[in-house]
C-alpha cells in the first residue's frame, strides 16, 4: 500500500483525501517510481475545480502531473524515454496522473533520466511550466532580434519563458509587481510594473514596438494591452484567458488540447537538456511534507508563492 492524494468530488480543497492505494507492479512499458518530490502547479487544482463540464466518472481523481524520484522497478523489456533505466536510477516524469503520492506506476514513455545537477524539488517542477513556456514561444513564432512582452513574467511559466527566450536571442519586457521586478531581471527580462498606464510604460520600454505578446495571467488588462500593442493577433497567446481568446481572435493553448499535448511531449527532452546544462533554472520557493498538500495548495492558490512548490513524501 502507498499514500496518495485524490479528489473525491469537484470543488475546493475540502474534497481532497489522503488515501491508501495499491500500486500495481509495472507491466511492459511501465515503470514504478519511489517519489522523492511531487511538483505543484495551478493545473493540479483546476483539474478538480467545479465547472460546467465536470465528468463524475473520473472520480476519485489522483492529483499531480509531475514527479522526481528513483526507479523502483521496470516492467519486462522496458526502457525509459531517455533510454535504459535500472532500479535505483534517479528520474523525473511528466504528463502522469497521481504524482502527489509516495509511489507511482506510470508509462515509461513519460519517464526521463534526471540531470544530476537538479535536486528533486527542482526536477519535479521542470516540465509542466517549461513545456508551457516553450509552446508559447513556438506558437507566436518568436525570432532572434525581436522584442516581446511577457505578462506575469515573475511567475513559474513567465520565468521559464524569459530563460528560453534568452536562448533564442529574443528581448523580453516582462510585466510584474514592483516587488518582483528583481525576479524578472534575474532571469533576463526587463521589468515593467503592471497597473494603470501599463500600455504607456511598455511603449516607453520598447519604442520600436512589440512583435508578440505572451500572457500567463489572463487578466483583462493583460489581454487589452496586448491587443493595443501587437498588430497581429495570431502573435498574441494566452494560457489563462480562453474566453477572451475566443472573443478577440487571439491564440489560447492548454495541456488538455491535442496539439498542445503533442508539442509539449516532444519538447521534454530538449528542456531536460537545457536544465542539465544550467541554461534553464527552476526557482523553488518552498517544500512541504506530502501530508500537507492542502496547505501547500492554498499557498499556490494565493497567487504569491514566490516560486515553485514541491511536496516531499
DOMARMI-185275 format. One record per residue (C-alpha): residue in one letter; x, y, z. Coordinates in steps of 0.5 Angstrom, whole numbers, padded with zeros to 4 digits, always signed. Last residue first. Layout:
REM DOMARMI-185275
aXYZ ...
END
This chain:
REM DOMARMI-185275
x+0014+0024+0001 x+0016+0031+0000 x+0011+0036-0004 x+0014+0042-0008 x+0013+0049-0009 x+0015+0054-0015 x+0017+0061-0014 x+0015+0067-0009 x+0008+0063-0007 x+0004+0069-0009 x-0002+0067-0013 x-0006+0065-0006 x-0008+0059-0010 x-0001+0056-0009 x-0001+0058-0002 x-0007+0054-0001 x-0004+0048-0005 x+0001+0048+0000 x-0004+0048+0006 x-0008+0042+0002 x-0002+0038+0001 x+0001+0038+0008 x+0001+0030+0008 x+0007+0030+0003 x+0011+0035+0007 x+0012+0042+0004 x+0017+0045+0000 x+0019+0052-0001 x+0021+0058-0006 x+0024+0053-0012 x+0027+0057-0017 x+0027+0052-0023 x+0033+0054-0028 x+0034+0053-0035 x+0041+0054-0038 x+0045+0050-0033 x+0047+0045-0038 x+0043+0039-0035 x+0037+0044-0035 x+0038+0046-0042 x+0038+0038-0043 x+0032+0037-0040 x+0028+0042-0044 x+0030+0039-0050 x+0028+0032-0048 x+0021+0035-0046 x+0019+0039-0052 x+0016+0033-0056 x+0011+0032-0050 x+0010+0039-0050 x+0008+0039-0057 x+0003+0033-0057 x+0000+0036-0051 x-0001+0043-0054 x-0004+0040-0061 x-0009+0036-0057 x-0011+0041-0052 x-0011+0039-0045 x-0005+0042-0044 x-0007+0049-0046 x-0006+0054-0051 x-0010+0060-0053 x-0009+0064-0059 x-0012+0071-0060 x-0019+0072-0064 x-0022+0077-0059 x-0028+0073-0057 x-0025+0066-0057 x-0018+0069-0054 x-0022+0073-0049 x-0026+0067-0046 x-0019+0063-0046 x-0016+0067-0041 x-0011+0064-0038 x-0006+0061-0042 x-0006+0067-0047 x-0002+0068-0054 x-0002+0074-0058 x+0002+0073-0065 x-0004+0071-0068 x-0007+0077-0066 x-0002+0081-0071 x-0002+0088-0069 x+0001+0088-0062 x+0001+0094-0058 x-0007+0095-0057 x-0009+0088-0057 x-0003+0086-0052 x-0006+0092-0047 x-0013+0089-0047 x-0010+0082-0046 x-0006+0084-0040 x-0011+0089-0037 x-0017+0084-0038 x-0013+0079-0033 x-0011+0072-0036 x-0004+0071-0032 x+0001+0068-0037 x+0000+0072-0043 x+0005+0072-0048 x+0005+0078-0053 x+0009+0079-0060 x+0013+0083-0064 x+0013+0089-0060 x+0014+0096-0061 x+0020+0101-0064 x+0019+0105-0057 x+0020+0099-0053 x+0021+0101-0045 x+0017+0107-0047 x+0011+0104-0050 x+0011+0099-0044 x+0010+0105-0040 x+0005+0107-0044 x+0001+0101-0044 x+0001+0100-0037 x-0002+0107-0035 x-0006+0104-0029 x-0003+0097-0027 x+0003+0093-0028 x+0010+0095-0027 x+0015+0094-0032 x+0021+0089-0031 x+0027+0088-0037 x+0028+0080-0037 x+0034+0076-0037 x+0032+0071-0031 x+0035+0076-0025 x+0032+0082-0028 x+0025+0079-0028 x+0026+0076-0021 x+0029+0083-0019 x+0022+0087-0021 x+0018+0082-0016 x+0016+0087-0011 x+0015+0092-0017 x+0009+0088-0019 x+0010+0084-0026 x+0010+0086-0033 x+0016+0083-0037 x+0020+0086-0043 x+0023+0080-0046 x+0029+0081-0052 x+0029+0075-0056 x+0036+0072-0058 x+0033+0065-0058 x+0037+0063-0051 x+0034+0069-0048 x+0027+0067-0050 x+0028+0060-0046 x+0030+0064-0040 x+0025+0069-0040 x+0019+0064-0042 x+0022+0060-0036 x+0021+0066-0031 x+0014+0067-0034 x+0012+0060-0033 x+0013+0060-0026 x+0011+0067-0025 x+0016+0073-0025 x+0014+0075-0032 x+0006+0075-0031 x+0005+0079-0038 x+0011+0077-0042 x+0012+0083-0048 x+0016+0081-0054 x+0022+0084-0057 x+0025+0081-0064 x+0032+0080-0065 x+0032+0073-0065 x+0025+0070-0067 x+0019+0069-0064 x+0014+0065-0068 x+0008+0066-0063 x+0006+0059-0063 x+0013+0057-0061 x+0014+0062-0056 x+0008+0060-0052 x+0010+0053-0053 x+0016+0053-0050 x+0013+0057-0044 x+0008+0051-0043 x+0014+0046-0044 x+0018+0049-0038 x+0012+0050-0033 x+0010+0043-0034 x+0017+0041-0035 x+0021+0043-0029 x+0018+0043-0023 x+0019+0035-0020 x+0027+0037-0023 x+0027+0043-0018 x+0024+0039-0012 x+0029+0033-0013 x+0035+0037-0014 x+0038+0038-0021 x+0045+0038-0022 x+0045+0030-0023 x+0040+0031-0029 x+0034+0026-0028 x+0034+0021-0033 x+0027+0021-0036 x+0020+0018-0035 x+0014+0019-0039 x+0015+0014-0044 x+0016+0009-0039 x+0008+0010-0037 x+0007+0010-0030 x+0007+0006-0023 x+0007+0011-0017 x+0010+0011-0010 x+0009+0016-0004 x+0004+0020-0008 x+0002+0027-0010 x+0004+0025-0017 x-0003+0022-0019 x-0003+0022-0026 x+0003+0023-0031 x+0005+0028-0036 x+0012+0029-0033 x+0017+0024-0030 x+0023+0025-0027 x+0029+0020-0026 x+0034+0018-0021 x+0037+0011-0022 x+0036+0006-0016 x+0033+0000-0021 x+0035+0001-0028 x+0034+0005-0034 x+0036+0005-0041 x+0034+0010-0046 x+0031+0017-0045 x+0024+0015-0045 x+0025+0010-0040 x+0027+0002-0042 x+0022-0004-0042 x+0023-0011-0044 x+0019-0013-0037 x+0017-0008-0033 x+0021-0003-0029 x+0022-0003-0022 x+0024+0002-0016 x+0026+0008-0020 x+0028+0014-0016 x+0025+0020-0016 x+0022+0027-0019 x+0015+0028-0020 x+0010+0031-0025 x+0002+0032-0026 x-0001+0031-0019 x-0007+0029-0016 x-0011+0023-0017 x-0018+0024-0019 x-0023+0020-0015 x-0027+0021-0019 x-0026+0020-0027 x-0034+0018-0028 x-0036+0025-0025 x-0035+0029-0031 x-0034+0036-0030 x-0036+0040-0036 x-0040+0046-0033 x-0034+0047-0027 x-0032+0046-0020 x-0025+0045-0019 x-0022+0038-0020 x-0017+0039-0025 x-0016+0047-0024 x-0013+0044-0017 x-0007+0041-0020 x-0007+0046-0026 x-0004+0051-0021 x+0002+0047-0021 x+0006+0043-0016 x+0012+0038-0017 x+0012+0032-0013 x+0019+0030-0010 x+0022+0024-0008 x+0017+0019-0011 x+0019+0012-0011 x+0018+0010-0018 x+0015+0004-0022 x+0016+0004-0029 x+0011+0002-0035 x+0012-0001-0042 x+0011-0008-0040 x+0008-0008-0034 x+0010-0005-0027 x+0007-0008-0021 x+0001-0004-0019 x+0001+0001-0013 x-0005-0001-0008 x-0008+0005-0005 x-0008+0008+0002 x-0012+0015+0002 x-0010+0022+0003 x-0017+0026+0002 x-0018+0032-0002 x-0025+0035-0003 x-0024+0040+0002 x-0019+0044-0002 x-0025+0047-0007 x-0030+0043-0011 x-0031+0037-0015 x-0031+0031-0012 x-0027+0025-0008 x-0020+0029-0010 x-0014+0024-0009 x-0008+0025-0005 x-0004+0018-0005 x-0001+0014+0001 x+0002+0007-0001 x+0000+0000+0000 
END
